[in-house]
Amino acid sequence: MKYRLYILVLLAFVPLMLLRDVTPNNELRYLSIADEAIRNGTLFAFTNHGVPYADKPPLYFWLLMAGKALFGRHCVWFLSLFSLVPAFVTAFTMGRWTAGESGERLARTGELLLLTCGLFAGMAVFLRMDMLMCMFITLSVRTFYDLVDGRGNVRLKRVLFSLYLFLALFSKGPLGLLLPLAGTVTFLCVTGRGRTLGRYWGFTTWAVLAVLLAAWFLAAYLEGGSAYLHNLLFHQTVDRAVDSFHHKEPFYYYLVAYWYSFAPWSLLLAYVIVDGLRRKAALSDMQKLLLSMVCASLVVLSAVSSKIQVYLLPVFPFAVFLASSMLGGVRRGRLLTLSLAIPAVAFALGLPFAAWGAVHGMPYMDNVWAVLAGAALSVGGVFAVFRLRAGRTVTDVVRPLGVGMLAGVFFMGFSFPSINRLLGFGELCGEVRRAAVRQHTERYFTFGIGRSENMDVYLGTSVTPVGEAGLDSVACARGVLMVDTTAAGKLPPRLRRCGMRTVGRYGVVVMK
């Protein structure tokens, strides 16, 4: 069945999409920004509680706003589709592209590897714009290859190439343009096509980009003024790239991040690619383009001052499918066996680990769903070990591991109602709203809780964070105070006498 993998992945993620709360650090902030834009009637100049927010382009916020307009509230399952569908499009595009050279079987293996790569799988349901950018980068590189190969309507492909580049940039920012530019130029140079650069990065490409960017910048200027435009063009691009004020890491950061970001396939992918290059295997133009995208992207990402794991996301499809396309010629030896045996054994230990965690009350593990997830991993791991011992192909070993992982995600998704209180603010705010109704108040305060100002998404009104010095004045107010239980000891006596109800790792104090 052609789409069996995608149906399986969708089913695996359904409980997670339906039952989980959003995380405070980024997801809740994006929802708060979208709500504020709806209230202010803005589409290009965004604010977060009155502070200009030019960190991200508008496209993803428009999708969040459309979801709110459609349902009247933010539905996590619906918003997750703006990550899951791009993940599917990315995997499907790469699979169809590489199938012509590597064959359907290895292309299907590549799709499974990509959709079960740790970070890629996580970002497939996380409310961020990174997967959108990844999809548009993938589509742009695929279209570029068609132009090089002379496939299809050249004029249409050139326009599509430019449009995909703009949408990648319009989803996340400059990396959406820089990564395809660096990768495709590298490919043209290493294949002796440097003089043809103008065919692909010529007048049509830059003209379409210039018109669309000019329209965006003009709209941002008209809504936000010159200060917002300067923030968008310089502070969030040049300053972050040269001397980042956020996520500053050393140049070798991604060489370390690779190993856990690509888990459980990091050893396998690295071995297959390195083995192929070491054997000096003859690479096709497609493989050279994939390799160019991987290498050039890593250089660009490492050169940029701001670094976090999720920035690696656009590298995933090219690295995974480069490896899958080289599987046909890989040598079977100890290192290949080891690269499969390590994740297989780790998966096989899933049930014992989950049972141990449940017995000892580990966070997120003290429920039956975590044990079932561990059992699913163990079944997949045991099957993989037996297939590995029987000398089966890499694809035959990878399949039970991938299916076991997806089954584990499916079962773990049902545990979120019991662990949401540890992850997000939804349950806390529900309790707070009920307390506020009983107290006939709409005044909300927080102490010691990061990003608490974005609780307005749940509460429908502003939330006031207070420092330790402001606790005495808050104690005289009539309202509800939310506090991190680790900071509860700093509350003044008057607030302690009010009593505190615990919700997860937070406390609720009703001030009468």
Order of alpha helices (4+ residues) and beta strands (2+ residues): alpha-alpha-beta-beta-alpha-alpha-alpha-alpha-alpha-alpha-alpha-alpha-alpha-alpha-alpha-alpha-alpha-alpha-alpha-alpha-alpha-alpha-alpha-beta-alpha-beta-alpha-beta-alpha-beta-beta
